Amino acid sequence: MLVTGSLARRVLPASDRPTRRSWHLVERNLVVARQYWLIIVSGFFEPLFYLLSIGIGIGHLVGDVPIGGGQVVPYRQFVAPAMLAASAMNGAIFACTFNIFFRLKYQRIYDAIVSTPVGVGDVVAGEIWFALVRGTFYATVFVAIMAVFALVQSWWALLAVPAAVLIGFAFGGMGMAGTSFMRSWKDFDYVTLAVLPLFLFSATFSPLSAYPPAVRTLVRVTPLYQGVALERALVLGRVGLASVGHAAYLAVAGTVGLVVASRRMGRLLLR
């Protein structure tokens, strides 16, 4: 994360670069979050319900699932890491799209913030950091529940929470970049149009080998698949060079989103 932040500072103009002041926005959001803490906590239950209903419920009907190399695992162990990755995606996307758009276009909070020493880059970085704080909470509790249900197969799973944070960084950056181009609430239909297919077809509920070859190639280049594959490798103890590639993909995606969002927000707030 430090590497991506350093890279973002190099490619952005001085006025759009994030600084330590971004943490002031995180503190502000944490204070405001006390008023709707129940909504934040409720965001954890969606992936948990999916795990219980599909992973454990339908898992009794599906049986074991092949994961490559001749190895098979129970369906619930196959689905659980994917739910963790999907939870990180959903939390970051909705925190960095709907909330950001409302604050930008209606509350006009950022106009007031950038009139202080806190700059545009700090606003972007602060919102993404706050989304990652929420994501860390969700991921930590979810991994603990996975351990209780004996769905963790390796000590590599200790890195599942940092991996979820990395997934959140990727989708948070891309989500905020996309939000900077939106003109009205109608544009958010495109968010749903993108997120739902990712959730259903990123090897979340079925192995990659179940897809036709053309679809398989397309799935491999999607960001959620990278996150699902990374989490599954960590939880099942199948870590290798491919895992490094998945992590690098997510880091680059988040950095590109951060750069684009900072440039766009600079134009919107400093015009």
Backbone as CSV, one residue per row, in Angstrom:
resi,resn,N_x,N_y,N_z,CA_x,CA_y,CA_z,C_x,C_y,C_z
1,MET,0.825,-1.192,0.000,0.000,0.000,0.000,0.869,1.256,0.000
2,LEU,1.982,1.177,0.703,2.907,2.302,0.711,3.515,2.522,-0.660
3,VAL,3.800,1.411,-1.376,4.359,1.523,-2.720,3.379,2.203,-3.654
4,THR,2.113,1.815,-3.601,1.114,2.416,-4.480,0.920,3.888,-4.148
5,GLY,0.961,4.235,-2.861,0.817,5.632,-2.479,1.979,6.459,-2.990
6,SER,3.187,5.907,-2.923,4.360,6.608,-3.436,4.265,6.817,-4.937
7,LEU,3.781,5.782,-5.648,3.628,5.892,-7.097,2.593,6.946,-7.452
8,ALA,1.487,6.971,-6.710,0.440,7.966,-6.973,0.975,9.377,-6.783
9,ARG,1.809,9.590,-5.767,2.361,10.919,-5.530,3.278,11.359,-6.659
10,ARG,3.938,10.410,-7.318,4.852,10.752,-8.404,4.130,11.186,-9.668
11,VAL,2.984,10.564,-9.952,2.305,10.827,-11.222,1.247,11.913,-11.098
12,LEU,0.915,12.358,-9.884,-0.107,13.376,-9.693,0.530,14.746,-9.495
13,PRO,-0.151,15.813,-9.937,0.337,17.153,-9.624,0.290,17.398,-8.125
14,ALA,1.074,18.366,-7.666,1.212,18.595,-6.224,-0.125,18.839,-5.541
15,SER,-1.057,19.537,-6.212,-2.338,19.866,-5.591,-3.237,18.651,-5.393
16,ASP,-2.984,17.573,-6.146,-3.841,16.387,-6.078,-3.187,15.227,-5.346
17,ARG,-2.014,15.414,-4.775,-1.319,14.319,-4.107,-1.834,14.118,-2.697
18,PRO,-2.007,12.864,-2.283,-2.438,12.605,-0.901,-1.310,12.856,0.085
19,THR,-1.650,13.344,1.262,-0.689,13.580,2.330,-1.229,12.966,3.616
20,ARG,-0.529,13.197,4.696,-0.982,12.683,5.989,-2.275,13.335,6.442
21,ARG,-2.631,14.461,5.839,-3.884,15.123,6.221,-5.097,14.294,5.857
22,SER,-4.918,13.291,4.979,-6.056,12.448,4.605,-6.664,11.754,5.822
23,TRP,-5.863,11.543,6.857,-6.382,10.888,8.053,-7.374,11.764,8.807
24,HIS,-7.325,13.080,8.568,-8.335,13.948,9.176,-9.724,13.605,8.648
25,LEU,-9.805,13.249,7.363,-11.090,12.860,6.790,-11.541,11.513,7.338
26,VAL,-10.603,10.611,7.568,-10.947,9.328,8.176,-11.527,9.558,9.572
27,GLU,-10.886,10.425,10.349,-11.383,10.730,11.692,-12.774,11.347,11.624
28,ARG,-12.985,12.229,10.664,-14.301,12.857,10.500,-15.360,11.811,10.194
29,ASN,-15.048,10.883,9.298,-16.009,9.840,8.924,-16.290,8.884,10.078
30,LEU,-15.278,8.609,10.885,-15.486,7.737,12.039,-16.431,8.380,13.051
31,VAL,-16.300,9.687,13.242,-17.194,10.395,14.163,-18.624,10.356,13.639
32,VAL,-18.793,10.610,12.336,-20.132,10.599,11.745,-20.722,9.192,11.780
33,ALA,-19.853,8.174,11.609,-20.329,6.784,11.549,-20.981,6.329,12.850
34,ARG,-20.707,7.008,13.941,-21.344,6.640,15.207,-22.858,6.773,15.127
35,GLN,-23.339,7.656,14.233,-24.769,7.888,14.131,-25.478,6.789,13.339
36,TYR,-24.729,6.055,12.516,-25.353,4.987,11.740,-24.552,3.693,11.851
37,TRP,-24.078,3.416,13.050,-23.242,2.237,13.277,-23.987,0.945,12.968
38,LEU,-25.309,0.945,13.173,-26.084,-0.266,12.917,-26.071,-0.625,11.434
39,ILE,-26.082,0.395,10.572,-26.019,0.152,9.129,-24.664,-0.444,8.756
40,ILE,-23.607,0.062,9.371,-22.271,-0.452,9.086,-22.155,-1.908,9.517
41,VAL,-22.652,-2.215,10.705,-22.580,-3.590,11.199,-23.410,-4.523,10.333
42,SER,-24.566,-4.056,9.858,-25.443,-4.908,9.054,-24.812,-5.310,7.730
43,GLY,-23.841,-4.516,7.249,-23.187,-4.856,5.988,-22.411,-6.156,6.046
44,PHE,-22.143,-6.634,7.254,-21.407,-7.887,7.408,-22.276,-9.116,7.140
45,PHE,-23.592,-8.984,7.337,-24.454,-10.159,7.342,-24.746,-10.716,5.948
46,GLU,-24.699,-9.896,4.911,-25.009,-10.402,3.569,-24.107,-11.556,3.157
47,PRO,-22.759,-11.391,3.203,-21.911,-12.540,2.836,-22.063,-13.715,3.783
48,LEU,-22.362,-13.431,5.062,-22.566,-14.522,6.013,-23.797,-15.348,5.636
49,PHE,-24.873,-14.680,5.250,-26.090,-15.397,4.844,-25.847,-16.210,3.580
50,TYR,-25.066,-15.645,2.643,-24.720,-16.393,1.435,-23.927,-17.649,1.798
51,LEU,-23.004,-17.500,2.737,-22.190,-18.640,3.146,-23.047,-19.723,3.781
52,LEU,-23.972,-19.318,4.640,-24.804,-20.290,5.330,-25.806,-20.965,4.393
53,SER,-26.407,-20.181,3.491,-27.455,-20.730,2.631,-26.897,-21.502,1.453
54,ILE,-25.865,-20.944,0.804,-25.321,-21.583,-0.393,-24.154,-22.505,-0.049
55,GLY,-23.182,-21.956,0.678,-21.996,-22.751,0.971,-22.281,-23.973,1.815
56,ILE,-23.073,-23.787,2.864,-23.349,-24.902,3.767,-24.645,-25.617,3.397
57,GLY,-25.699,-24.847,3.064,-26.970,-25.463,2.710,-26.909,-26.242,1.406
58,ILE,-26.665,-25.537,0.305,-26.587,-26.192,-1.007,-25.349,-27.082,-1.090
59,GLY,-24.353,-26.769,-0.285,-23.130,-27.574,-0.298,-23.382,-29.039,-0.014
60,HIS,-24.409,-29.360,0.764,-24.736,-30.760,1.043,-25.209,-31.481,-0.220
61,LEU,-25.772,-30.733,-1.160,-26.236,-31.324,-2.409,-25.129,-31.405,-3.444
62,VAL,-24.222,-30.431,-3.423,-23.159,-30.361,-4.440,-22.055,-31.366,-4.152
63,GLY,-21.647,-31.467,-2.906,-20.538,-32.358,-2.562,-19.193,-31.672,-2.724
64,ASP,-18.204,-32.427,-3.191,-16.849,-31.895,-3.344,-16.685,-31.202,-4.696
65,VAL,-15.738,-30.240,-4.724,-15.486,-29.438,-5.919,-14.004,-29.525,-6.254
66,PRO,-13.621,-29.776,-7.533,-12.208,-29.805,-7.907,-11.623,-28.402,-7.947
67,ILE,-10.411,-28.259,-7.457,-9.751,-26.946,-7.467,-8.418,-26.983,-8.208
68,GLY,-8.174,-28.052,-8.959,-6.941,-28.146,-9.725,-5.935,-29.073,-9.093
69,GLY,-5.105,-29.673,-9.957,-4.081,-30.574,-9.459,-4.626,-31.858,-8.877
70,GLY,-5.842,-32.204,-9.255,-6.447,-33.415,-8.738,-6.996,-33.297,-7.331
71,GLN,-6.914,-32.106,-6.742,-7.400,-31.906,-5.372,-8.862,-31.477,-5.388
72,VAL,-9.636,-31.983,-4.447,-11.034,-31.584,-4.286,-11.255,-31.137,-2.853
73,VAL,-12.211,-30.214,-2.676,-12.549,-29.719,-1.345,-14.064,-29.680,-1.217
74,PRO,-14.597,-29.740,-0.014,-16.045,-29.577,0.171,-16.511,-28.234,-0.373
75,TYR,-17.726,-28.193,-0.862,-18.238,-26.980,-1.521,-18.204,-25.775,-0.595
76,ARG,-18.481,-25.979,0.686,-18.492,-24.846,1.611,-17.097,-24.229,1.750
77,GLN,-16.049,-25.057,1.670,-14.691,-24.522,1.721,-14.322,-23.823,0.427
78,PHE,-14.956,-24.228,-0.668,-14.728,-23.584,-1.953,-15.381,-22.214,-2.001
79,VAL,-16.589,-22.101,-1.441,-17.363,-20.863,-1.532,-16.919,-19.821,-0.508
80,ALA,-16.517,-20.234,0.667,-16.229,-19.303,1.759,-15.203,-18.226,1.386
81,PRO,-14.038,-18.569,0.800,-13.090,-17.509,0.433,-13.652,-16.555,-0.616
82,ALA,-14.487,-17.074,-1.512,-15.103,-16.229,-2.526,-16.056,-15.224,-1.893
83,MET,-16.793,-15.651,-0.859,-17.679,-14.735,-0.154,-16.892,-13.638,0.547
84,LEU,-15.727,-13.985,1.056,-14.859,-12.985,1.680,-14.418,-11.949,0.659
85,ALA,-14.005,-12.405,-0.522,-13.586,-11.484,-1.576,-14.751,-10.631,-2.054
86,ALA,-15.929,-11.255,-2.232,-17.103,-10.508,-2.684,-17.533,-9.480,-1.644
87,SER,-17.401,-9.819,-0.375,-17.734,-8.876,0.687,-16.820,-7.654,0.628
88,ALA,-15.527,-7.886,0.394,-14.581,-6.774,0.281,-14.926,-5.899,-0.918
89,MET,-15.311,-6.519,-2.028,-15.693,-5.762,-3.220,-16.930,-4.916,-2.953
90,ASN,-17.991,-5.538,-2.434,-19.245,-4.823,-2.226,-19.087,-3.671,-1.239
91,GLY,-18.361,-3.918,-0.148,-18.179,-2.864,0.836,-17.456,-1.659,0.260
92,ALA,-16.395,-1.912,-0.507,-15.614,-0.814,-1.083,-16.389,-0.088,-2.171
93,ILE,-17.087,-0.850,-3.017,-17.824,-0.241,-4.127,-18.900,0.696,-3.613
94,PHE,-19.715,0.237,-2.676,-20.816,1.068,-2.217,-20.342,2.218,-1.338
95,ALA,-19.239,2.034,-0.620,-18.698,3.130,0.184,-18.095,4.217,-0.693
96,CYS,-17.536,3.827,-1.836,-16.815,4.778,-2.692,-17.597,5.178,-3.932
97,THR,-18.885,4.844,-3.983,-19.711,5.287,-5.107,-20.908,6.084,-4.599
98,PHE,-21.902,5.420,-4.044,-23.119,6.098,-3.593,-22.810,7.176,-2.548
99,ASN,-22.023,6.832,-1.543,-21.713,7.796,-0.484,-20.931,8.984,-1.025
100,ILE,-19.962,8.698,-1.876,-19.130,9.768,-2.424,-19.969,10.699,-3.291
101,PHE,-20.825,10.129,-4.133,-21.657,10.940,-5.023,-22.568,11.865,-4.224
102,PHE,-23.160,11.353,-3.160,-24.057,12.166,-2.336,-23.304,13.316,-1.682
103,ARG,-22.124,13.023,-1.156,-21.345,14.073,-0.505,-20.821,15.097,-1.511
104,LEU,-20.543,14.639,-2.721,-19.973,15.513,-3.746,-21.030,16.413,-4.372
105,LYS,-22.169,15.826,-4.744,-23.159,16.556,-5.528,-24.253,17.230,-4.686
106,TYR,-24.550,16.675,-3.512,-25.682,17.180,-2.750,-25.269,17.843,-1.436
107,GLN,-24.479,17.161,-0.634,-24.046,17.771,0.620,-22.971,18.827,0.406
108,ARG,-22.218,18.700,-0.661,-21.128,19.634,-0.983,-20.088,19.710,0.134
109,ILE,-19.872,18.571,0.768,-18.917,18.533,1.873,-17.495,18.805,1.385
110,TYR,-17.156,18.252,0.249,-15.774,18.352,-0.221,-15.398,19.782,-0.613
111,ASP,-16.368,20.571,-1.055,-16.077,21.969,-1.369,-15.578,22.714,-0.134
112,ALA,-16.197,22.389,1.008,-15.762,23.027,2.245,-14.418,22.483,2.710
113,ILE,-14.213,21.179,2.521,-12.980,20.555,3.005,-11.769,21.092,2.259
114,VAL,-11.866,21.223,0.933,-10.687,21.646,0.160,-10.391,23.129,0.328
115,SER,-11.257,23.850,1.020,-10.947,25.246,1.341,-10.042,25.349,2.559
116,THR,-9.769,24.212,3.184,-8.842,24.117,4.307,-7.504,23.571,3.786
117,PRO,-6.518,23.383,4.656,-5.254,22.787,4.189,-5.393,21.365,3.656
118,VAL,-6.539,20.698,3.880,-6.770,19.361,3.340,-7.048,19.483,1.847
119,GLY,-6.251,18.806,1.024,-6.361,18.940,-0.418,-7.223,17.873,-1.065
120,VAL,-7.318,17.956,-2.381,-8.128,17.009,-3.152,-7.596,15.585,-2.993
121,GLY,-6.290,15.434,-3.090,-5.698,14.109,-2.927,-5.979,13.516,-1.556
122,ASP,-6.034,14.386,-0.548,-6.351,13.926,0.800,-7.797,13.450,0.892
123,VAL,-8.696,14.125,0.182,-10.099,13.718,0.172,-10.244,12.326,-0.426
124,VAL,-9.616,12.111,-1.572,-9.711,10.816,-2.246,-9.091,9.720,-1.387
125,ALA,-7.869,9.957,-0.918,-7.186,8.948,-0.110,-7.930,8.700,1.198
126,GLY,-8.459,9.764,1.823,-9.165,9.609,3.082,-10.422,8.772,2.947
127,GLU,-11.176,8.989,1.871,-12.390,8.197,1.661,-12.049,6.726,1.407
128,ILE,-10.992,6.487,0.651,-10.592,5.105,0.386,-10.083,4.453,1.667
129,TRP,-9.301,5.184,2.452,-8.816,4.633,3.716,-9.976,4.277,4.643
130,PHE,-10.997,5.142,4.689,-12.142,4.865,5.554,-12.878,3.608,5.084
131,ALA,-13.004,3.449,3.777,-13.623,2.231,3.241,-12.815,1.003,3.638
132,LEU,-11.496,1.137,3.671,-10.646,0.008,4.049,-10.742,-0.295,5.541
133,VAL,-10.955,0.728,6.352,-11.160,0.492,7.794,-12.412,-0.356,8.004
134,ARG,-13.496,-0.003,7.296,-14.715,-0.802,7.383,-14.476,-2.216,6.857
135,GLY,-13.763,-2.296,5.733,-13.498,-3.602,5.137,-12.671,-4.498,6.044
136,THR,-11.726,-3.896,6.775,-10.906,-4.681,7.699,-11.758,-5.295,8.802
137,PHE,-12.719,-4.537,9.292,-13.628,-5.049,10.318,-14.427,-6.240,9.778
138,TYR,-15.029,-6.060,8.595,-15.812,-7.145,7.995,-14.961,-8.387,7.778
139,ALA,-13.777,-8.191,7.212,-12.929,-9.332,6.864,-12.460,-10.075,8.106
140,THR,-12.092,-9.352,9.153,-11.605,-9.989,10.366,-12.679,-10.875,10.990
141,VAL,-13.898,-10.339,11.101,-14.990,-11.120,11.691,-15.332,-12.305,10.805
142,PHE,-15.333,-12.111,9.478,-15.696,-13.191,8.567,-14.674,-14.323,8.622
143,VAL,-13.388,-13.996,8.667,-12.356,-15.029,8.769,-12.487,-15.780,10.087
144,ALA,-12.811,-15.069,11.157,-13.010,-15.730,12.456,-14.162,-16.729,12.371
145,ILE,-15.243,-16.349,11.696,-16.379,-17.267,11.546,-15.986,-18.456,10.674
146,MET,-15.194,-18.234,9.636,-14.705,-19.332,8.813,-13.908,-20.316,9.661
147,ALA,-13.104,-19.793,10.562,-12.312,-20.669,11.428,-13.209,-21.476,12.358
148,VAL,-14.275,-20.848,12.858,-15.210,-21.551,13.743,-15.887,-22.706,13.020
149,PHE,-16.215,-22.494,11.732,-16.871,-23.528,10.937,-15.866,-24.503,10.300
150,ALA,-14.589,-24.402,10.705,-13.535,-25.285,10.180,-13.402,-25.180,8.670
151,LEU,-13.469,-23.950,8.155,-13.342,-23.715,6.717,-11.953,-23.218,6.339
152,VAL,-11.072,-23.116,7.316,-9.703,-22.652,7.081,-8.770,-23.851,7.080
153,GLN,-7.962,-23.977,6.026,-7.122,-25.157,5.852,-5.629,-24.877,6.004
154,SER,-5.243,-23.630,6.197,-3.815,-23.316,6.215,-3.565,-22.074,7.064
155,TRP,-2.324,-21.999,7.598,-1.919,-20.800,8.318,-1.772,-19.600,7.402
156,TRP,-1.729,-19.855,6.083,-1.720,-18.746,5.127,-2.978,-17.894,5.268
157,ALA,-4.023,-18.442,5.853,-5.278,-17.708,6.023,-5.103,-16.469,6.894
158,LEU,-4.007,-16.393,7.649,-3.735,-15.181,8.421,-3.578,-13.976,7.512
159,LEU,-3.216,-14.228,6.251,-3.065,-13.135,5.283,-4.361,-12.861,4.530
160,ALA,-5.418,-13.573,4.860,-6.687,-13.369,4.160,-7.262,-11.984,4.435
161,VAL,-7.072,-11.479,5.657,-7.579,-10.144,5.975,-6.818,-9.064,5.205
162,PRO,-5.453,-9.057,5.216,-4.755,-8.087,4.367,-5.122,-8.224,2.884
163,ALA,-5.361,-9.451,2.427,-5.765,-9.639,1.032,-7.126,-9.001,0.780
164,ALA,-8.045,-9.123,1.738,-9.350,-8.490,1.597,-9.218,-6.967,1.562
165,VAL,-8.298,-6.432,2.349,-8.041,-4.992,2.326,-7.516,-4.575,0.957
166,LEU,-6.664,-5.393,0.364,-6.136,-5.100,-0.968,-7.251,-5.129,-2.010
167,ILE,-8.160,-6.086,-1.886,-9.320,-6.135,-2.789,-10.161,-4.867,-2.624
168,GLY,-10.367,-4.458,-1.376,-11.114,-3.230,-1.123,-10.427,-2.015,-1.710
169,PHE,-9.107,-1.980,-1.644,-8.356,-0.868,-2.230,-8.560,-0.814,-3.738
170,ALA,-8.516,-1.966,-4.388,-8.696,-2.013,-5.837,-10.077,-1.514,-6.240
171,PHE,-11.114,-2.049,-5.607,-12.474,-1.660,-5.975,-12.833,-0.270,-5.456
172,GLY,-12.253,0.135,-4.333,-12.486,1.482,-3.842,-11.922,2.522,-4.784
173,GLY,-10.694,2.291,-5.252,-10.086,3.218,-6.199,-10.848,3.286,-7.505
174,MET,-11.194,2.112,-8.051,-11.940,2.086,-9.308,-13.340,2.664,-9.143
175,GLY,-13.983,2.375,-7.997,-15.320,2.896,-7.757,-15.332,4.407,-7.646
176,MET,-14.355,4.959,-6.949,-14.315,6.406,-6.794,-13.984,7.085,-8.116
177,ALA,-13.120,6.457,-8.909,-12.810,7.005,-10.230,-14.065,7.037,-11.094
178,GLY,-14.834,5.940,-11.072,-16.073,5.903,-11.851,-17.081,6.920,-11.366
179,THR,-17.174,7.124,-10.053,-18.127,8.076,-9.489,-17.841,9.495,-9.949
180,SER,-16.588,9.810,-10.144,-16.229,11.173,-10.562,-16.755,11.511,-11.948
181,PHE,-17.155,10.502,-12.737,-17.704,10.736,-14.065,-19.240,10.729,-14.073
182,MET,-19.866,10.388,-12.958,-21.318,10.240,-12.941,-22.007,11.589,-12.807
183,ARG,-23.134,11.714,-13.521,-23.868,12.983,-13.556,-25.155,12.957,-12.744
184,SER,-25.761,11.767,-12.583,-27.005,11.656,-11.830,-27.105,10.261,-11.231
185,TRP,-28.156,10.053,-10.409,-28.343,8.750,-9.778,-28.612,7.660,-10.814
186,LYS,-29.116,8.017,-11.974,-29.393,7.018,-13.007,-28.126,6.300,-13.451
187,ASP,-26.999,7.004,-13.372,-25.741,6.404,-13.801,-25.327,5.233,-12.918
188,PHE,-25.908,5.144,-11.727,-25.531,4.059,-10.831,-26.093,2.710,-11.277
189,ASP,-26.969,2.736,-12.270,-27.400,1.470,-12.865,-26.215,0.735,-13.470
190,TYR,-25.231,1.508,-13.937,-24.040,0.888,-14.513,-23.214,0.178,-13.441
191,VAL,-23.263,0.698,-12.210,-22.540,0.044,-11.113,-23.125,-1.340,-10.863
192,THR,-24.457,-1.395,-10.759,-25.123,-2.690,-10.569,-24.869,-3.616,-11.743
193,LEU,-24.888,-3.051,-12.952,-24.667,-3.843,-14.156,-23.269,-4.454,-14.176
194,ALA,-22.327,-3.797,-13.536,-20.957,-4.321,-13.497,-20.745,-5.269,-12.325
195,VAL,-21.288,-4.917,-11.159,-21.015,-5.683,-9.944,-21.711,-7.040,-9.947
196,LEU,-22.954,-7.091,-10.393,-23.707,-8.347,-10.332,-23.074,-9.459,-11.178
197,PRO,-22.710,-9.218,-12.448,-22.033,-10.284,-13.205,-20.699,-10.690,-12.590
198,LEU,-19.970,-9.708,-12.039,-18.713,-10.050,-11.375,-18.962,-11.004,-10.214
199,PHE,-19.988,-10.701,-9.436,-20.304,-11.530,-8.272,-20.696,-12.949,-8.676
200,LEU,-21.438,-13.082,-9.757,-21.969,-14.387,-10.146,-20.987,-15.226,-10.956
201,PHE,-20.097,-14.565,-11.728,-19.300,-15.305,-12.708,-17.792,-15.160,-12.514
202,SER,-17.335,-14.873,-11.305,-15.886,-14.758,-11.048,-15.367,-15.976,-10.304
203,ALA,-15.881,-17.151,-10.671,-15.512,-18.405,-10.010,-15.874,-18.380,-8.541
204,THR,-16.934,-17.649,-8.226,-17.391,-17.577,-6.841,-18.168,-18.824,-6.437
205,PHE,-19.068,-19.264,-7.300,-19.935,-20.390,-6.965,-19.624,-21.655,-7.760
206,SER,-18.763,-21.567,-8.745,-18.390,-22.749,-9.528,-16.935,-22.597,-9.950
207,PRO,-16.208,-23.703,-10.096,-14.800,-23.619,-10.486,-14.644,-23.072,-11.898
208,LEU,-13.489,-22.518,-12.166,-13.220,-21.925,-13.470,-13.359,-22.947,-14.592
209,SER,-13.049,-24.183,-14.302,-13.125,-25.236,-15.320,-14.549,-25.504,-15.790
210,ALA,-15.556,-25.019,-15.048,-16.951,-25.250,-15.435,-17.391,-24.326,-16.562
211,TYR,-16.625,-23.259,-16.829,-17.009,-22.309,-17.859,-16.483,-22.738,-19.225
212,PRO,-17.140,-22.311,-20.303,-16.594,-22.535,-21.648,-15.254,-21.814,-21.794
213,PRO,-14.391,-22.275,-22.686,-13.047,-21.676,-22.810,-13.057,-20.160,-23.020
214,ALA,-13.954,-19.657,-23.888,-13.985,-18.218,-24.142,-14.366,-17.444,-22.886
215,VAL,-15.370,-17.941,-22.166,-15.797,-17.289,-20.931,-14.704,-17.393,-19.873
216,ARG,-14.010,-18.515,-19.865,-12.930,-18.726,-18.904,-11.849,-17.666,-19.061
217,THR,-11.506,-17.357,-20.301,-10.490,-16.335,-20.569,-10.955,-14.969,-20.091
218,LEU,-12.210,-14.660,-20.332,-12.751,-13.368,-19.907,-12.776,-13.261,-18.384
219,VAL,-13.163,-14.337,-17.704,-13.243,-14.328,-16.243,-11.871,-14.078,-15.634
220,ARG,-10.845,-14.646,-16.236,-9.485,-14.536,-15.669,-8.998,-13.095,-15.590
221,VAL,-9.507,-12.209,-16.435,-8.996,-10.831,-16.438,-9.866,-9.896,-15.611
222,THR,-10.902,-10.407,-14.966,-11.756,-9.548,-14.150,-11.153,-9.346,-12.764
223,PRO,-11.353,-8.184,-12.171,-10.724,-7.904,-10.866,-11.233,-8.785,-9.729
224,LEU,-12.532,-9.111,-9.718,-13.016,-9.936,-8.616,-12.442,-11.343,-8.687
225,TYR,-12.266,-11.871,-9.889,-11.652,-13.198,-9.994,-10.266,-13.186,-9.368
226,GLN,-9.514,-12.116,-9.589,-8.183,-12.009,-8.992,-8.279,-12.079,-7.472
227,GLY,-9.278,-11.385,-6.914,-9.453,-11.413,-5.469,-9.912,-12.763,-4.963
228,VAL,-10.851,-13.381,-5.682,-11.341,-14.701,-5.284,-10.211,-15.724,-5.320
229,ALA,-9.437,-15.702,-6.402,-8.333,-16.653,-6.541,-7.286,-16.444,-5.449
230,LEU,-7.013,-15.185,-5.099,-6.036,-14.893,-4.053,-6.530,-15.388,-2.693
231,GLU,-7.785,-15.078,-2.349,-8.328,-15.515,-1.064,-8.410,-17.038,-0.996
232,ARG,-8.804,-17.661,-2.075,-8.936,-19.126,-2.080,-7.571,-19.784,-1.904
233,ALA,-6.555,-19.214,-2.528,-5.207,-19.768,-2.390,-4.715,-19.660,-0.952
234,LEU,-5.009,-18.533,-0.305,-4.554,-18.333,1.072,-5.306,-19.241,2.043
235,VAL,-6.619,-19.304,1.911,-7.424,-20.082,2.852,-7.182,-21.578,2.696
236,LEU,-6.973,-22.037,1.457,-6.771,-23.463,1.211,-5.301,-23.863,1.201
237,GLY,-4.398,-22.904,1.397,-2.974,-23.213,1.452,-2.365,-23.581,0.113
238,ARG,-2.826,-22.945,-0.970,-2.315,-23.224,-2.315,-1.596,-21.990,-2.860
239,VAL,-0.757,-21.397,-2.047,-0.071,-20.164,-2.405,1.088,-20.460,-3.345
240,GLY,1.224,-19.624,-4.387,2.317,-19.767,-5.341,2.573,-18.452,-6.048
241,LEU,3.312,-18.516,-7.148,3.615,-17.306,-7.899,2.355,-16.656,-8.448
242,ALA,1.360,-17.471,-8.769,0.106,-16.910,-9.267,-0.531,-15.982,-8.241
243,SER,-0.358,-16.303,-6.965,-0.922,-15.459,-5.905,-0.274,-14.079,-5.909
244,VAL,1.024,-14.036,-6.167,1.727,-12.752,-6.267,1.172,-11.950,-7.439
245,GLY,0.894,-12.631,-8.541,0.316,-11.959,-9.696,-1.061,-11.388,-9.401
246,HIS,-1.873,-12.135,-8.678,-3.199,-11.636,-8.305,-3.081,-10.381,-7.441
247,ALA,-2.168,-10.422,-6.475,-1.987,-9.275,-5.586,-1.483,-8.057,-6.359
248,ALA,-0.557,-8.280,-7.293,-0.022,-7.177,-8.098,-1.123,-6.554,-8.958
249,TYR,-1.953,-7.387,-9.552,-3.077,-6.901,-10.358,-3.953,-5.964,-9.526
250,LEU,-4.331,-6.391,-8.327,-5.215,-5.597,-7.479,-4.551,-4.285,-7.054
251,ALA,-3.260,-4.345,-6.743,-2.540,-3.134,-6.338,-2.483,-2.124,-7.480
252,VAL,-2.220,-2.593,-8.681,-2.163,-1.697,-9.849,-3.541,-1.116,-10.133
253,ALA,-4.586,-1.952,-10.074,-5.943,-1.471,-10.332,-6.339,-0.381,-9.347
254,GLY,-6.010,-0.581,-8.071,-6.334,0.422,-7.072,-5.563,1.710,-7.272
255,THR,-4.298,1.594,-7.650,-3.476,2.780,-7.868,-3.965,3.578,-9.060
256,VAL,-4.304,2.892,-10.146,-4.837,3.583,-11.324,-6.132,4.299,-10.963
257,GLY,-7.005,3.621,-10.216,-8.244,4.260,-9.785,-7.988,5.468,-8.914
258,LEU,-7.018,5.372,-8.012,-6.675,6.487,-7.138,-6.189,7.691,-7.934
259,VAL,-5.352,7.444,-8.937,-4.822,8.522,-9.769,-5.933,9.191,-10.575
260,VAL,-6.763,8.375,-11.219,-7.859,8.921,-12.019,-8.837,9.698,-11.143
261,ALA,-9.182,9.135,-9.990,-10.115,9.810,-9.091,-9.548,11.136,-8.600
262,SER,-8.269,11.182,-8.284,-7.648,12.418,-7.807,-7.649,13.496,-8.880
263,ARG,-7.354,13.103,-10.101,-7.359,14.079,-11.203,-8.769,14.595,-11.466
264,ARG,-9.725,13.690,-11.512,-11.100,14.083,-11.782,-11.680,14.933,-10.646
265,MET,-11.436,14.551,-9.419,-11.943,15.315,-8.286,-11.296,16.699,-8.239
266,GLY,-10.045,16.787,-8.659,-9.384,18.072,-8.729,-10.087,19.005,-9.694
267,ARG,-10.509,18.459,-10.829,-11.220,19.274,-11.814,-12.605,19.683,-11.314
268,LEU,-13.261,18.791,-10.586,-14.606,19.070,-10.111,-14.626,20.057,-8.944
269,LEU,-13.636,19.972,-8.071,-13.652,20.784,-6.867,-12.879,22.087,-6.993
270,LEU,-11.941,22.125,-7.906,-11.088,23.326,-8.034,-11.349,24.079,-9.319
271,ARG,-12.449,23.803,-9.992,-12.750,24.481,-11.258,-13.187,25.930,-10.985
